[in-house]
Amino acid sequence: MLAQADDESVSPPIFSNQVQISISSEEVVLDFYRAGPARGQIEKSPHMAFVQRIIMPPSAAAMFADVFAGLIKTAKSDTSNSPDTSL
C-alpha cells in the first residue's frame, strides 16, 4: 500500500532537534521544534521555533513507535559493526 502512495508533499523536508509529546486516550500529539540561535543572532541566547505538529490515534502511534524502535536498533547494530571512519 505505501509503495503505491502518491507524493503530495508541497514543501521541503524540515529539520527538528527537539520534540514534545502529549498523550491522551484519544490522540498522541508530536510537536517538533528547532532550538538554536535566531537568524543573525549567533551570539545571543538560543530560542525555540515551532516547525511541525503530527496528530495520530494511539493505535497508530503505538505501531509507529514499534517500527521506529526497530529501525533505530537496526541502525545502531549496522554502525557498531562497521569500521570507525571519524577523524
N, C-alpha and C positions, 0 to 999 in steps of 0.2 A: 504494500500500500504506500509506504513512504517513498519507494523508488519511483512511483508514478506521480508524486505530488508536484504541483506547479510551483515555480519560484515566483512568489508575488511580492518579493522584497522591493521596497522603493528607496531604501536608504542604505548606506554602507554599514558594515558591522560596527558595533560600539565597543568601547573599552571600559571596563569597570574593575576597580580594585577593592571595593567594599560592597557587602550585601547585607540587607536587613531582612529577616524572615519573620513573618507574622502568620500564626496558625490559629484557625478556629475550626469548629465542627463542620462548617460549610465551605471553607476555602483556605488555600495557602497562598500567601502573597509574598513575592520576592521583589524587593525594591533594590535596584542596583545604583551605586554611586561611584563617582570618581573623586578620590581625595588627592589633593596636591595644590601647588601654588596657583593662584589666579593667573589668568593670562596676562603676561607682562609684569607680574608681581613676584618674581622668584625669591626675593629677599624677605618677603612678609610671611606671616603665618599661613599654613595651608587652609584651604576651605573645601567643603563638600559640594559637589554638583550632582543633582539627580539626573540619571541618564535613561532609566527604563524600569517599567513595572510589568511583572508577569503574575497573572492570577489564574489558579487552577484548582479543580476539586481535589480533596485529599487523596482519593484513589489514584489520580493521575500523578500527583506529587510523589506518592509512595513508589510508583513504578519508575518515575524519573530518578528518584534517589537511588533505587537499586541499580539501574542501568549506569548512572553516573559513578557510583561507588565501584562497580565492576570495571569501568573504563579507567578510572584512576589507579586501581590495583594493577591492571594490565600495564599501564604506562609506567608505573613505578618499577615493576619487575623487568620491563624492557630496558629501562635506563640503568638499573642496577647490574644487568648482565653485559652492558656494553662498556668498552674502554672509556676512561675519563679523557675527554678532549679539551677540557677547560685549561685556560692559561693561568 
